[in-house]
């Protein structure tokens, strides 16, 4: 199979490390190729985690189909202008020539096909339909979920590529928040009556991590005190990570990301220290800040220059030189790049090893794409580090890195309420693209971030949480920032456990009056929203109520006993961790009485 699939590849292939190319196919690429060749389907959906090498698989398959005269030409559809150029470059290394500048008319005979964008197909679907009708065509739909970005794009893809001989759909994140069907994707109804996308071959992050294809990701979470003025003129103060309403979380988050406060400079300084440690083992390692808007991106770049003494590469999506700057950064060894969304998906800079998530976009799709920029492994033992604010939703995404999701067509409902975890995602994405501080009324003031500080909060790795809170620049923070950049996954886990044990031991030696931060391990400080905290209190009261009937003891006696055994304040003031401990304890008591 290997010889028939790739015996005629260009000697220059793979050329260089980007795009996951290698002298021989990875096991998943070989497996997917064998399944395709055996089944010969017209439509094939390959879901593979970012950094796994989807492009290498697709181009090897394209080469095989051309060689065996199954198809005569290729059309690659990519999400952005930059990506279609990357496809063209990658294809050239396999001996396939794609025209990334094609707009209309006959294609020069020197080319095997074209690379276009979904937006380009949306403008001229009949042009691409005619090309498919004239010659047997393989259409490669990169990050196929983008075909559902708008109804018109989906319809244009259906119209343009309906006559195609073969269609290969690729994605690293097949889930969407809406119910727009994705063209050329099969949906199967489950036992619950809900239709979900069905992939022909799936290679998830968990499998890729076990195979050493992607890097393990260490998430560094930072809390801190925030103070802001609302549009109604009220001044509010809160601490990241403490239970808040959805609106308060959003406003505290925006306050943290304000470049004029202390949170961003402290987090950027910590991320730069982490980068210095990583570069001891990976000399060309780079770092990326993903910003919400252009003004913030420029302000972050200024902060980086003040902190490091070196200039950061700034990439703005509407800048004509953006693609060139990304390429130059990818090929060089500069430390920092700052981008507005543009590098969130598909753009390939394999040396990126440290990231700062400095955007308020809170969709699981965007988060997965953003983290995907840092996971591509070039050699065994490399780790990735992503810095983020202590926001319940983000920490939830970080702890679910290995969860494989499909696109859900039917939204499950309960008691007339939306239960879909991606509800409102598209609305959030739209809001993220709008001017944040525009006035909504004559008597309304613009939102104003007043001040912020930063506190190291926790480290998340492989679904577990480590560390106690620490001040920026402290020995405790340095313990985690100084984790070696070259480690096996099990070594990361073991080292984090050791660092936490040392931190706890050091804390116990200090006098109680010196403790100005919450000295409790992260696993006992779960980050929850105000709504989730109310649910925990309700759950505890329900468990206590059930135990009242079982034991014959009054409610107050049971609550007092729980406080005595587990410690902490009354339920109304208890943290989420304390409430969960009490729920677990009362469950133990109930089990013993049975």
C-alpha positions as a Python dict, from the first residue, in 0.01 Angstrom:
ca = {
    (1, 'X'): (0, 0, 0),
    (2, 'X'): (279, 243, 91),
    (3, 'X'): (457, 190, -239),
    (4, 'X'): (144, 221, -450),
    (5, 'X'): (35, 530, -261),
    (6, 'X'): (356, 725, -259),
    (7, 'X'): (615, 567, -490),
    (8, 'X'): (602, 862, -728),
    (9, 'X'): (627, 1140, -471),
    (10, 'X'): (881, 1413, -537),
    (11, 'X'): (1225, 1350, -381),
    (12, 'X'): (1187, 1695, -220),
    (13, 'X'): (888, 1566, -23),
    (14, 'X'): (852, 1647, 269),
    (15, 'X'): (1101, 1930, 223),
    (16, 'X'): (1068, 2077, 572),
    (17, 'X'): (900, 1990, 900),
    (18, 'X'): (577, 2194, 865),
    (19, 'X'): (250, 2026, 773),
    (20, 'X'): (348, 1708, 954),
    (21, 'X'): (524, 1565, 651),
    (22, 'X'): (762, 1278, 703),
    (23, 'X'): (961, 1025, 498),
    (24, 'X'): (687, 771, 558),
    (25, 'X'): (325, 800, 654),
    (26, 'X'): (218, 792, 1016),
    (27, 'X'): (11, 494, 1125),
    (28, 'X'): (-318, 689, 1121),
    (29, 'X'): (-244, 838, 777),
    (30, 'X'): (-164, 491, 642),
    (31, 'X'): (-478, 349, 805),
    (32, 'X'): (-702, 621, 663),
    (33, 'X'): (-544, 580, 318),
    (34, 'X'): (-593, 203, 322),
    (35, 'X'): (-958, 243, 423),
    (36, 'X'): (-1013, 492, 141),
    (37, 'X'): (-845, 276, -123),
    (38, 'X'): (-1039, -29, -8),
    (39, 'X'): (-1380, 140, -3),
    (40, 'X'): (-1331, 393, -288),
    (41, 'X'): (-1604, 628, -159),
    (42, 'X'): (-1717, 936, -342),
    (43, 'X'): (-1728, 1129, -12),
    (44, 'X'): (-1484, 1077, 273),
    (45, 'X'): (-1464, 1275, 602),
    (46, 'X'): (-1135, 1255, 793),
    (47, 'X'): (-1137, 1406, 1142),
    (48, 'X'): (-786, 1443, 1284),
    (49, 'X'): (-668, 1659, 1570),
    (50, 'X'): (-478, 1980, 1479),
    (51, 'X'): (-113, 1900, 1419),
    (52, 'X'): (-172, 1535, 1327),
    (53, 'X'): (-89, 1578, 957),
    (54, 'X'): (-421, 1604, 770),
    (55, 'X'): (-251, 1781, 480),
    (56, 'X'): (7, 1507, 428),
    (57, 'X'): (-271, 1247, 425),
    (58, 'X'): (-480, 1449, 178),
    (59, 'X'): (-192, 1517, -62),
    (60, 'X'): (-74, 1155, -54),
    (61, 'X'): (-428, 1046, -139),
    (62, 'X'): (-451, 1310, -413),
    (63, 'X'): (-125, 1185, -557),
    (64, 'X'): (-258, 827, -555),
    (65, 'X'): (-585, 926, -727),
    (66, 'X'): (-400, 1123, -996),
    (67, 'X'): (-151, 840, -1053),
    (68, 'X'): (-430, 583, -1094),
    (69, 'X'): (-629, 817, -1323),
    (70, 'X'): (-929, 818, -1089),
    (71, 'X'): (-921, 1197, -1115),
    (72, 'X'): (-763, 1440, -1360),
    (73, 'X'): (-747, 1759, -1154),
    (74, 'X'): (-770, 1887, -796),
    (75, 'X'): (-951, 2173, -628),
    (76, 'X'): (-852, 2260, -271),
    (77, 'X'): (-1094, 2482, -75),
    (78, 'X'): (-942, 2650, 232),
    (79, 'X'): (-1079, 2895, 492),
    (80, 'X'): (-832, 3181, 426),
    (81, 'X'): (-608, 3336, 161),
    (82, 'X'): (-301, 3247, 366),
    (83, 'X'): (-405, 2882, 391),
    (84, 'X'): (-463, 2838, 19),
    (85, 'X'): (-104, 2957, -37),
    (86, 'X'): (18, 2708, 224),
    (87, 'X'): (-171, 2430, 44),
    (88, 'X'): (-8, 2530, -282),
    (89, 'X'): (339, 2522, -124),
    (90, 'X'): (277, 2187, 45),
    (91, 'X'): (138, 2033, -277),
    (92, 'X'): (443, 2150, -472),
    (93, 'X'): (663, 1943, -240),
    (94, 'X'): (465, 1634, -346),
    (95, 'X'): (496, 1721, -714),
    (96, 'X'): (138, 1854, -740),
    (97, 'X'): (110, 2208, -876),
    (98, 'X'): (-187, 2413, -755),
    (99, 'X'): (-260, 2770, -866),
    (100, 'X'): (-336, 2974, -550),
    (101, 'X'): (-417, 3287, -753),
    (102, 'X'): (-678, 3135, -986),
    (103, 'X'): (-981, 3358, -1042),
    (104, 'X'): (-1145, 3257, -1372),
    (105, 'X'): (-1095, 3119, -1721),
    (106, 'X'): (-888, 2823, -1846),
    (107, 'X'): (-616, 2696, -1614),
    (108, 'X'): (-258, 2688, -1740),
    (109, 'X'): (-152, 2333, -1840),
    (110, 'X'): (139, 2343, -1597),
    (111, 'X'): (-105, 2313, -1304),
    (112, 'X'): (-283, 2004, -1167),
    (113, 'X'): (-553, 2220, -1010),
    (114, 'X'): (-638, 2525, -802),
    (115, 'X'): (-648, 2636, -438),
    (116, 'X'): (-939, 2867, -353),
    (117, 'X'): (-1125, 2994, -45),
    (118, 'X'): (-1480, 2919, 70),
    (119, 'X'): (-1556, 3288, 19),
    (120, 'X'): (-1427, 3264, -340),
    (121, 'X'): (-1651, 2963, -409),
    (122, 'X'): (-1941, 3156, -257),
    (123, 'X'): (-1892, 3438, -509),
    (124, 'X'): (-1862, 3217, -822),
    (125, 'X'): (-2002, 2866, -761),
    (126, 'X'): (-2089, 2806, -1129),
    (127, 'X'): (-1726, 2865, -1233),
    (128, 'X'): (-1614, 2575, -1012),
    (129, 'X'): (-1911, 2359, -1112),
    (130, 'X'): (-1814, 2396, -1478),
    (131, 'X'): (-1456, 2292, -1398),
    (132, 'X'): (-1585, 1980, -1217),
    (133, 'X'): (-1811, 1893, -1512),
    (134, 'X'): (-1535, 1931, -1769),
    (135, 'X'): (-1278, 1703, -1600),
    (136, 'X'): (-1281, 1436, -1330),
    (137, 'X'): (-1209, 1635, -1013),
    (138, 'X'): (-1100, 1563, -657),
    (139, 'X'): (-1223, 1837, -425),
    (140, 'X'): (-1038, 1869, -92),
    (141, 'X'): (-1248, 2068, 153),
    (142, 'X'): (-1009, 2184, 426),
    (143, 'X'): (-1171, 2253, 765),
    (144, 'X'): (-1506, 2156, 615),
    (145, 'X'): (-1705, 2304, 906),
    (146, 'X'): (-1643, 2646, 746),
    (147, 'X'): (-1879, 2548, 466),
    (148, 'X'): (-2150, 2599, 727),
    (149, 'X'): (-2027, 2946, 828),
    (150, 'X'): (-2310, 3097, 630),
    (151, 'X'): (-2605, 2948, 447),
    (152, 'X'): (-2481, 3095, 119),
    (153, 'X'): (-2138, 2930, 153),
    (154, 'X'): (-2294, 2592, 215),
    (155, 'X'): (-2529, 2629, -79),
    (156, 'X'): (-2243, 2749, -301),
    (157, 'X'): (-2031, 2444, -210),
    (158, 'X'): (-2321, 2210, -286),
    (159, 'X'): (-2381, 2378, -620),
    (160, 'X'): (-2011, 2400, -715),
    (161, 'X'): (-1898, 2052, -619),
    (162, 'X'): (-2204, 1835, -668),
    (163, 'X'): (-2059, 1702, -1000),
    (164, 'X'): (-1714, 1629, -848),
    (165, 'X'): (-1582, 1275, -898),
    (166, 'X'): (-1439, 1257, -545),
    (167, 'X'): (-1475, 1480, -237),
    (168, 'X'): (-1239, 1462, 61),
    (169, 'X'): (-1346, 1660, 366),
    (170, 'X'): (-1094, 1739, 641),
    (171, 'X'): (-1138, 1890, 986),
    (172, 'X'): (-973, 1901, 1324),
    (173, 'X'): (-1285, 2041, 1494),
    (174, 'X'): (-1601, 1901, 1333),
    (175, 'X'): (-1842, 2050, 1585),
    (176, 'X'): (-2035, 2371, 1525),
    (177, 'X'): (-2268, 2564, 1750),
    (178, 'X'): (-2543, 2598, 1491),
    (179, 'X'): (-2761, 2344, 1314),
    (180, 'X'): (-2660, 2431, 957),
    (181, 'X'): (-2586, 2096, 789),
    (182, 'X'): (-2230, 2082, 658),
    (183, 'X'): (-2219, 1994, 284),
    (184, 'X'): (-2106, 1642, 188),
    (185, 'X'): (-2104, 1526, 553),
    (186, 'X'): (-2314, 1225, 660),
    (187, 'X'): (-2533, 1248, 969),
    (188, 'X'): (-2650, 947, 1168),
    (189, 'X'): (-2935, 940, 1417),
    (190, 'X'): (-2845, 808, 1763),
    (191, 'X'): (-3061, 621, 2011),
    (192, 'X'): (-3162, 957, 2157),
    (193, 'X'): (-3311, 1065, 1822),
    (194, 'X'): (-3039, 1327, 1768),
    (195, 'X'): (-2847, 1338, 1438),
    (196, 'X'): (-2470, 1375, 1463),
    (197, 'X'): (-2198, 1401, 1201),
    (198, 'X'): (-2037, 1069, 1111),
    (199, 'X'): (-1666, 1058, 1021),
    (200, 'X'): (-1514, 791, 798),
    (201, 'X'): (-1186, 807, 990),
    (202, 'X'): (-1116, 974, 1325),
    (203, 'X'): (-781, 1038, 1491),
    (204, 'X'): (-835, 1228, 1817),
    (205, 'X'): (-601, 1428, 2038),
    (206, 'X'): (-581, 1144, 2294),
    (207, 'X'): (-459, 894, 2034),
    (208, 'X'): (-221, 1148, 1881),
    (209, 'X'): (-75, 1226, 2224),
    (210, 'X'): (-22, 856, 2298),
    (211, 'X'): (154, 818, 1960),
    (212, 'X'): (380, 1118, 2023),
    (213, 'X'): (234, 1296, 1719),
    (214, 'X'): (123, 1601, 1922),
    (215, 'X'): (262, 1774, 2228),
    (216, 'X'): (105, 1750, 2573),
    (217, 'X'): (-44, 2089, 2671),
    (218, 'X'): (22, 2246, 3010),
    (219, 'X'): (-236, 2517, 3087),
    (220, 'X'): (-122, 2794, 3323),
    (221, 'X'): (-422, 2975, 3474),
    (222, 'X'): (-405, 3320, 3635),
    (223, 'X'): (-659, 3477, 3870),
    (224, 'X'): (-651, 3826, 4024),
    (225, 'X'): (-862, 4118, 4151),
    (226, 'X'): (-1055, 4315, 3889),
    (227, 'X'): (-1233, 4650, 3919),
    (228, 'X'): (-1445, 4807, 3645),
    (229, 'X'): (-1721, 5058, 3578),
    (230, 'X'): (-2035, 4931, 3407),
    (231, 'X'): (-2228, 5112, 3137),
    (232, 'X'): (-2476, 5218, 3407),
    (233, 'X'): (-2191, 5392, 3593),
    (234, 'X'): (-2160, 5140, 3879),
    (235, 'X'): (-1814, 5042, 4002),
    (236, 'X'): (-1775, 4668, 4062),
    (237, 'X'): (-1487, 4466, 4206),
    (238, 'X'): (-1446, 4089, 4179),
    (239, 'X'): (-1181, 3819, 4171),
    (240, 'X'): (-1135, 3591, 3870),
    (241, 'X'): (-1232, 3236, 3960),
    (242, 'X'): (-1486, 3329, 4225),
    (243, 'X'): (-1853, 3245, 4148),
    (244, 'X'): (-2007, 3524, 3941),
    (245, 'X'): (-2302, 3577, 3712),
    (246, 'X'): (-2245, 3540, 3337),
    (247, 'X'): (-2238, 3919, 3287),
    (248, 'X'): (-1992, 3973, 3573),
    (249, 'X'): (-1761, 3699, 3440),
    (250, 'X'): (-1762, 3868, 3098),
    (251, 'X'): (-1682, 4211, 3244),
    (252, 'X'): (-1411, 4080, 3479),
    (253, 'X'): (-1258, 3894, 3183),
    (254, 'X'): (-1247, 4210, 2972),
    (255, 'X'): (-1089, 4395, 3264),
    (256, 'X'): (-815, 4132, 3293),
    (257, 'X'): (-731, 4161, 2922),
    (258, 'X'): (-710, 4543, 2931),
    (259, 'X'): (-346, 4626, 2848),
    (260, 'X'): (-352, 4926, 3084),
    (261, 'X'): (-402, 4706, 3392),
    (262, 'X'): (-147, 4487, 3571),
    (263, 'X'): (-292, 4146, 3476),
    (264, 'X'): (-170, 4134, 3116),
    (265, 'X'): (185, 4262, 3184),
    (266, 'X'): (229, 4006, 3464),
    (267, 'X'): (95, 3718, 3253),
    (268, 'X'): (306, 3821, 2952),
    (269, 'X'): (612, 3839, 3179),
    (270, 'X'): (537, 3490, 3314),
    (271, 'X'): (480, 3354, 2962),
    (272, 'X'): (811, 3503, 2849),
    (273, 'X'): (989, 3335, 3141),
    (274, 'X'): (825, 3007, 3042),
    (275, 'X'): (942, 3063, 2683),
    (276, 'X'): (1300, 3116, 2805),
    (277, 'X'): (1284, 2782, 2990),
    (278, 'X'): (1138, 2602, 2687),
    (279, 'X'): (1407, 2749, 2457),
    (280, 'X'): (1677, 2576, 2664),
    (281, 'X'): (1559, 2251, 2502),
    (282, 'X'): (1391, 2395, 2190),
    (283, 'X'): (1616, 2687, 2082),
    (284, 'X'): (1378, 2825, 1817),
    (285, 'X'): (1058, 2795, 2026),
    (286, 'X'): (818, 3085, 1971),
    (287, 'X'): (523, 3234, 2157),
    (288, 'X'): (189, 3369, 2035),
    (289, 'X'): (-64, 3605, 2191),
    (290, 'X'): (-415, 3565, 2046),
    (291, 'X'): (-581, 3905, 2090),
    (292, 'X'): (-944, 4018, 2065),
    (293, 'X'): (-892, 4322, 1842),
    (294, 'X'): (-629, 4525, 1660),
    (295, 'X'): (-589, 4795, 1926),
    (296, 'X'): (-527, 4534, 2194),
    (297, 'X'): (-284, 4347, 1967),
    (298, 'X'): (-73, 4660, 1917),
    (299, 'X'): (-83, 4739, 2291),
    (300, 'X'): (26, 4383, 2378),
    (301, 'X'): (313, 4409, 2129),
    (302, 'X'): (424, 4730, 2302),
    (303, 'X'): (413, 4555, 2642),
    (304, 'X'): (620, 4265, 2506),
    (305, 'X'): (883, 4508, 2382),
    (306, 'X'): (897, 4675, 2724),
    (307, 'X'): (921, 4337, 2902),
    (308, 'X'): (1166, 4161, 2670),
    (309, 'X'): (1348, 4441, 2492),
    (310, 'X'): (1264, 4271, 2162),
    (311, 'X'): (1004, 4357, 1900),
    (312, 'X'): (703, 4127, 1851),
    (313, 'X'): (566, 4037, 1508),
    (314, 'X'): (212, 4177, 1478),
    (315, 'X'): (-34, 4003, 1243),
    (316, 'X'): (-362, 4177, 1162),
    (317, 'X'): (-617, 3999, 946),
    (318, 'X'): (-690, 4293, 713),
    (319, 'X'): (-321, 4371, 659),
    (320, 'X'): (-200, 4282, 309),
    (321, 'X'): (138, 4173, 442),
    (322, 'X'): (-4, 3939, 708),
    (323, 'X'): (74, 3612, 527),
    (324, 'X'): (431, 3718, 457),
    (325, 'X'): (486, 3813, 822),
    (326, 'X'): (353, 3476, 940),
    (327, 'X'): (587, 3294, 699),
    (328, 'X'): (886, 3502, 809),
    (329, 'X'): (807, 3433, 1174),
    (330, 'X'): (764, 3060, 1104),
    (331, 'X'): (1104, 3044, 932),
    (332, 'X'): (1291, 3263, 1180),
    (333, 'X'): (1369, 3240, 1550),
    (334, 'X'): (1207, 3556, 1692),
    (335, 'X'): (1042, 3505, 2029),
    (336, 'X'): (693, 3662, 2003),
    (337, 'X'): (404, 3703, 1762),
    (338, 'X'): (72, 3880, 1836),
    (339, 'X'): (-229, 3807, 1617),
    (340, 'X'): (-600, 3885, 1597),
    (341, 'X'): (-777, 3554, 1534),
    (342, 'X'): (-590, 3497, 1207),
    (343, 'X'): (-358, 3234, 1352),
    (344, 'X'): (-638, 3052, 1531),
    (345, 'X'): (-685, 2785, 1267),
    (346, 'X'): (-483, 2605, 1004),
    (347, 'X'): (-193, 2851, 991),
    (348, 'X'): (113, 2642, 1047),
    (349, 'X'): (397, 2766, 1270),
    (350, 'X'): (536, 2442, 1419),
    (351, 'X'): (782, 2619, 1648),
    (352, 'X'): (504, 2784, 1851),
    (353, 'X'): (531, 2632, 2200),
    (354, 'X'): (392, 2901, 2433),
    (355, 'X'): (56, 3076, 2397),
    (356, 'X'): (-142, 3347, 2575),
    (357, 'X'): (-519, 3325, 2528),
    (358, 'X'): (-597, 3700, 2543),
    (359, 'X'): (-936, 3703, 2371),
    (360, 'X'): (-1290, 3698, 2509),
    (361, 'X'): (-1413, 3447, 2250),
    (362, 'X'): (-1551, 3159, 2454),
    (363, 'X'): (-1669, 2902, 2200),
    (364, 'X'): (-1531, 2546, 2227),
    (365, 'X'): (-1464, 2554, 1852),
    (366, 'X'): (-1242, 2862, 1868),
    (367, 'X'): (-1063, 2743, 2184),
    (368, 'X'): (-979, 2408, 2024),
    (369, 'X'): (-853, 2580, 1710),
    (370, 'X'): (-643, 2824, 1914),
    (371, 'X'): (-481, 2553, 2126),
    (372, 'X'): (-425, 2355, 1806),
    (373, 'X'): (-163, 2614, 1705),
    (374, 'X'): (71, 2488, 1979),
    (375, 'X'): (36, 2110, 1973),
    (376, 'X'): (227, 2011, 1659),
    (377, 'X'): (522, 1797, 1769),
    (378, 'X'): (852, 1804, 1581),
    (379, 'X'): (1039, 1568, 1809),
    (380, 'X'): (943, 1350, 2102),
    (381, 'X'): (925, 1514, 2444),
    (382, 'X'): (826, 1868, 2341),
    (383, 'X'): (559, 2030, 2558),
    (384, 'X'): (323, 2320, 2489),
    (385, 'X'): (222, 2584, 2747),
    (386, 'X'): (-92, 2798, 2719),
    (387, 'X'): (-162, 3085, 2960),
    (388, 'X'): (-523, 3183, 3023),
    (389, 'X'): (-745, 3369, 3272),
    (390, 'X'): (-927, 3172, 3543),
    (391, 'X'): (-1263, 3169, 3363),
    (392, 'X'): (-1496, 2870, 3431),
    (393, 'X'): (-1573, 2806, 3065),
    (394, 'X'): (-1207, 2816, 2954),
    (395, 'X'): (-1096, 2586, 3234),
    (396, 'X'): (-1371, 2346, 3133),
    (397, 'X'): (-1243, 2342, 2772),
    (398, 'X'): (-885, 2293, 2894),
    (399, 'X'): (-987, 1993, 3103),
    (400, 'X'): (-1171, 1837, 2806),
    (401, 'X'): (-889, 1848, 2552),
    (402, 'X'): (-929, 1478, 2470),
    (403, 'X'): (-1308, 1485, 2427),
    (404, 'X'): (-1407, 1409, 2067),
    (405, 'X'): (-1714, 1600, 1951),
    (406, 'X'): (-1935, 1570, 1647),
    (407, 'X'): (-2157, 1827, 1478),
    (408, 'X'): (-2505, 1799, 1631),
    (409, 'X'): (-2794, 1879, 1396),
    (410, 'X'): (-3075, 1847, 1652),
    (411, 'X'): (-3057, 2046, 1975),
    (412, 'X'): (-3169, 1846, 2280),
    (413, 'X'): (-3418, 2034, 2494),
    (414, 'X'): (-3523, 1992, 2854),
    (415, 'X'): (-3813, 2172, 3018),
    (416, 'X'): (-3828, 2408, 2724),
    (417, 'X'): (-3466, 2510, 2774),
    (418, 'X'): (-3168, 2475, 2540),
    (419, 'X'): (-2927, 2212, 2672),
    (420, 'X'): (-2678, 2227, 2387),
    (421, 'X'): (-2333, 2315, 2529),
    (422, 'X'): (-2254, 2530, 2224),
    (423, 'X'): (-2571, 2740, 2242),
    (424, 'X'): (-2505, 3110, 2185),
    (425, 'X'): (-2159, 3036, 2040),
    (426, 'X'): (-2228, 3202, 1707),
    (427, 'X'): (-2376, 3504, 1881),
    (428, 'X'): (-2061, 3527, 2095),
    (429, 'X'): (-1845, 3506, 1783),
    (430, 'X'): (-2044, 3789, 1625),
    (431, 'X'): (-2013, 4000, 1940),
    (432, 'X'): (-1637, 3941, 1945),
    (433, 'X'): (-1612, 4100, 1602),
    (434, 'X'): (-1802, 4414, 1702),
    (435, 'X'): (-1660, 4725, 1861),
    (436, 'X'): (-1670, 4638, 2232),
    (437, 'X'): (-1740, 4979, 2374),
    (438, 'X'): (-1998, 5123, 2140),
    (439, 'X'): (-2275, 5313, 2317),
    (440, 'X'): (-2616, 5150, 2320),
    (441, 'X'): (-2804, 5457, 2439),
    (442, 'X'): (-2768, 5829, 2503),
    (443, 'X'): (-2758, 5790, 2881),
    (444, 'X'): (-2517, 5496, 2880),
    (445, 'X'): (-2145, 5522, 2953),
    (446, 'X'): (-1886, 5303, 2781),
    (447, 'X'): (-1763, 5002, 2981),
    (448, 'X'): (-1441, 5103, 3157),
    (449, 'X'): (-1176, 4872, 3303),
    (450, 'X'): (-1032, 5050, 3608),
    (451, 'X'): (-762, 4824, 3750),
    (452, 'X'): (-645, 4463, 3765),
    (453, 'X'): (-375, 4251, 3922),
    (454, 'X'): (-259, 3896, 3856),
    (455, 'X'): (-221, 3590, 4077),
    (456, 'X'): (-87, 3254, 3963),
    (457, 'X'): (-386, 3024, 4020),
    (458, 'X'): (-329, 2669, 3896),
    (459, 'X'): (-178, 2438, 3635),
    (460, 'X'): (-403, 2206, 3436),
    (461, 'X'): (-267, 1900, 3267),
    (462, 'X'): (-433, 1584, 3136),
    (463, 'X'): (-762, 1662, 3310),
    (464, 'X'): (-598, 1716, 3653),
    (465, 'X'): (-527, 2042, 3837),
    (466, 'X'): (-219, 2131, 4043),
    (467, 'X'): (-81, 2414, 4253),
    (468, 'X'): (-175, 2671, 4513),
    (469, 'X'): (-212, 3040, 4443),
    (470, 'X'): (111, 3243, 4426),
    (471, 'X'): (216, 3601, 4357),
    (472, 'X'): (385, 3685, 4024),
    (473, 'X'): (761, 3659, 4055),
    (474, 'X'): (741, 3439, 4366),
    (475, 'X'): (942, 3123, 4414),
    (476, 'X'): (619, 2922, 4402),
    (477, 'X'): (526, 3061, 4059),
    (478, 'X'): (880, 3002, 3930),
    (479, 'X'): (849, 2635, 4030),
    (480, 'X'): (583, 2587, 3763),
    (481, 'X'): (724, 2825, 3501),
    (482, 'X'): (1057, 2643, 3526),
    (483, 'X'): (925, 2300, 3427),
    (484, 'X'): (1162, 2167, 3155),
    (485, 'X'): (1040, 2210, 2798),
    (486, 'X'): (1139, 1858, 2697),
    (487, 'X'): (949, 1591, 2893),
    (488, 'X'): (749, 1273, 2830),
    (489, 'X'): (377, 1304, 2921),
    (490, 'X'): (408, 1086, 3233),
    (491, 'X'): (710, 1291, 3346),
    (492, 'X'): (501, 1611, 3323),
    (493, 'X'): (237, 1460, 3554),
    (494, 'X'): (495, 1336, 3804),
    (495, 'X'): (682, 1667, 3810),
    (496, 'X'): (363, 1868, 3866),
    (497, 'X'): (271, 1644, 4158),
    (498, 'X'): (618, 1696, 4310),
    (499, 'X'): (601, 2074, 4266),
    (500, 'X'): (260, 2087, 4433),
    (501, 'X'): (378, 1870, 4726),
    (502, 'X'): (675, 2106, 4774),
    (503, 'X'): (447, 2409, 4759),
    (504, 'X'): (212, 2261, 5021),
    (505, 'X'): (502, 2171, 5251),
    (506, 'X'): (646, 2522, 5220),
    (507, 'X'): (304, 2671, 5297),
    (508, 'X'): (271, 2471, 5619),
    (509, 'X'): (599, 2611, 5749),
    (510, 'X'): (483, 2972, 5718),
    (511, 'X'): (300, 3148, 6004),
    (512, 'X'): (-76, 3174, 5940),
    (513, 'X'): (-66, 3555, 5949),
    (514, 'X'): (162, 3558, 5643),
    (515, 'X'): (-96, 3383, 5426),
    (516, 'X'): (-250, 3655, 5208),
    (517, 'X'): (-368, 3410, 4939),
    (518, 'X'): (-595, 3106, 4959),
    (519, 'X'): (-354, 2827, 5056),
    (520, 'X'): (-540, 2529, 4920),
    (521, 'X'): (-448, 2292, 4630),
    (522, 'X'): (-626, 2358, 4300),
    (523, 'X'): (-825, 2035, 4315),
    (524, 'X'): (-995, 2168, 4629),
    (525, 'X'): (-1066, 2504, 4461),
    (526, 'X'): (-1290, 2414, 4166),
    (527, 'X'): (-1376, 2714, 3948),
    (528, 'X'): (-1751, 2742, 3899),
    (529, 'X'): (-2004, 3001, 3788),
    (530, 'X'): (-2265, 3153, 4019),
    (531, 'X'): (-2526, 2921, 3867),
    (532, 'X'): (-2312, 2612, 3927),
    (533, 'X'): (-2254, 2715, 4290),
    (534, 'X'): (-2630, 2744, 4344),
    (535, 'X'): (-2670, 2396, 4195),
    (536, 'X'): (-2410, 2256, 4438),
    (537, 'X'): (-2589, 2411, 4737),
    (538, 'X'): (-2917, 2270, 4610),
    (539, 'X'): (-2758, 1926, 4564),
    (540, 'X'): (-2614, 1933, 4919),
    (541, 'X'): (-2950, 2031, 5066),
    (542, 'X'): (-3119, 1751, 4871),
    (543, 'X'): (-2863, 1496, 4998),
    (544, 'X'): (-2900, 1621, 5355),
    (545, 'X'): (-3280, 1604, 5323),
    (546, 'X'): (-3260, 1242, 5210),
    (547, 'X'): (-3024, 1161, 5498),
    (548, 'X'): (-3267, 1323, 5745),
    (549, 'X'): (-3526, 1058, 5659),
    (550, 'X'): (-3265, 784, 5678),
    (551, 'X'): (-3100, 888, 6006),
    (552, 'X'): (-3381, 1063, 6190),
    (553, 'X'): (-3149, 1357, 6272),
    (554, 'X'): (-3261, 1719, 6209),
    (555, 'X'): (-3120, 1917, 5913),
    (556, 'X'): (-2925, 2155, 6136),
    (557, 'X'): (-2751, 1874, 6322),
    (558, 'X'): (-2636, 1711, 5997),
    (559, 'X'): (-2507, 2042, 5853),
    (560, 'X'): (-2318, 2114, 6177),
    (561, 'X'): (-2164, 1767, 6175),
    (562, 'X'): (-2058, 1811, 5811),
    (563, 'X'): (-1889, 2140, 5898),
    (564, 'X'): (-1711, 1978, 6193),
    (565, 'X'): (-1582, 1686, 5982),
    (566, 'X'): (-1505, 1871, 5657),
    (567, 'X'): (-1427, 2218, 5792),
    (568, 'X'): (-1527, 2551, 5645),
    (569, 'X'): (-1805, 2810, 5689),
    (570, 'X'): (-2185, 2760, 5667),
    (571, 'X'): (-2319, 2632, 5332),
    (572, 'X'): (-2422, 2980, 5217),
    (573, 'X'): (-2057, 3094, 5236),
    (574, 'X'): (-1882, 2767, 5146),
    (575, 'X'): (-1671, 2731, 4832),
    (576, 'X'): (-1755, 2487, 4555),
    (577, 'X'): (-1478, 2255, 4677),
    (578, 'X'): (-1611, 2258, 5032),
    (579, 'X'): (-1966, 2189, 4913),
    (580, 'X'): (-1846, 1894, 4702),
    (581, 'X'): (-1656, 1752, 5001),
    (582, 'X'): (-1973, 1770, 5212),
    (583, 'X'): (-2183, 1608, 4939),
    (584, 'X'): (-1930, 1325, 4918),
    (585, 'X'): (-1925, 1285, 5299),
    (586, 'X'): (-2305, 1270, 5340),
    (587, 'X'): (-2317, 1014, 5058),
    (588, 'X'): (-2064, 804, 5254),
    (589, 'X'): (-2280, 826, 5567),
    (590, 'X'): (-2592, 727, 5373),
    (591, 'X'): (-2414, 427, 5215),
    (592, 'X'): (-2297, 299, 5556),
    (593, 'X'): (-2651, 300, 5694),
    (594, 'X'): (-2790, 82, 5415),
}
